[in-house]
Amino acid sequence: MALEDLAQVSFVNEDFLRKHGLSTSNVLDYFYTSPFYLRCGGPESINERRRRGLREAATTGIEFVVAGANADAREGLLATSIFVLQRVLRRPGESATPQDAFYVLAGTVYKAPSLVDIFDGALSQSARAASSILKKQLESMRQSKEDEAPQAPDSRLGDGWPAWCNFERPAVPAVWLRGAFADSARRAGVPGGEARETGPSHPP
């Protein structure tokens, strides 16, 4: 199993929990039974040299330590216990450098994601969100342009005629009608030559 695959793994040793429970004094022993210990340098760690009783100075190399525990974990309450373990690198004359972190939640062991994985996941999520926003903005702009485009007026004579053709008959101005009536009256010999409007000023 590759190290990157461990982020998808959880581990429970029910037999150990039934026999010993879980507390700050035995949580490392519990962790030693997990695949995380085996795959993350456990067999070559300072912890393993101590377990084998080696007398050589165990000051250099990988070590697994208990970094924290909640109150329930310190009291041995398994159902609500939380432990934080760290894999650290120790060198003579230097402070321990954290390498990996592990959580033990109610007896289940998990590997915490690395900062690189968290940063990469955040970037991927941000890129997907930005892409979605840009896509929606482009769709909105296209829709706005379509709504603002001038619509060609309907033609009563069918779609075969261009839109600029105007077949509407405008109303005749009233002053034209009065002039036409006056001219007709003069020709007919009506005294005074005044026109009389006999119909509506605007033909139907």
Secondary structure, 3 states (H helix, E strand, C coil): CCHHHHHHCEECCHHHHHHHCCCCCCHHHHHHCCHHHHHCCHHHCHHHHHHCCCCCCCCCEEEEEEEEECHHHHCCCHHHCEEEEEEEEECCCCCCEEEEEEEEECCEEEECCCHHHHHHHHHHHHHHHHHHHHHHHHHHHHHHHHHHCCCCCCCCCCCCCCCCCCCCCCCCCHHHHHHHHHHHHHHHCCHHHCCCCCCCCCCC
